[in-house]
């Protein structure tokens, strides 16, 4: 089989080769990972379950796929060994995966991701993509069976892979007197995953509120304004008796204001009476008066002549 050729000058290839060498030279008895010989962007990992948990006796295998722009963008993860916590052969959603690029930092690497994966196995799977919520009994049963699980690509069982890591660690510990320091989960990762879980709880609360609103809609009523305080009814003795009008006097009428039509002046500004002579010229009045005087004089002359 021909050895694949890679661009050794690529920053991404340099970063991947450096991380692979670091994991090989400084192994951990709890986890291991290495890229495939045919594809540097696909890694296979094996890790032990977190201690003091239902996964403590388990050994789990999985795949890591690095993006072409790694480490600027986060990798994706999937477990191939059934665990009862993550769905097998399905990409999982975590704060270190490609589903949350906003929480990823290029300074992190495959080792940091493996340590974070172990810690995430003990968290709640509610509302998580690729997560499973099973009982502790099921998880313990799968943990016991996981040691004999065998990867077709690696051609080794999970137990054999971890056993080789333990042997390698013992050899290095015998050569080096310095105590090996384990990598801790960065605080940013813990905060990112905690925020994600809090968001899931908030979404559950919103769904409950939406369910309540749907029930009100089904009943035909949804309250959209705050309830007002209802004052207690007053007693009959405390009420003021109505005023009766005096005999012979008609009761006062109540003036009801009418709406003001658009484009018209208010009623208060309109004249109350209309002058019939408004708009008649003055000479017309004089002519009418003169004719009236002439007619009266003629009538008097006729009567006086008789």
Secondary structure, 3 states (H helix, E strand, C coil): CCCCCCCCCCHHHHHHHHHHHHHHHCCECCEEEEECCCCCCEEEEEEECCCCCCCCCCEEEEEEECCCCCCCCCCEEEECCCCCCECECCCCCCCCCCCCHHHCCCCCCHHHHHHHHHHHCCCCCCCCCCECCCCHHHHHHHHHHHCCCEECCCCEEHHHHHHHHHHHHHHHHHHCCCCCCCCCCCHHHHHHHHHHHHHHHHHHHHHHHHHHHHHHHHHCCCCCCCCCCCCCCCCCCCCCCCCCCCCCCCCCCCCCCCCCCCCCCCHHHCCCCCCCCCCCCHHHHHHHHHHHHHHHHHHHHHHHHC
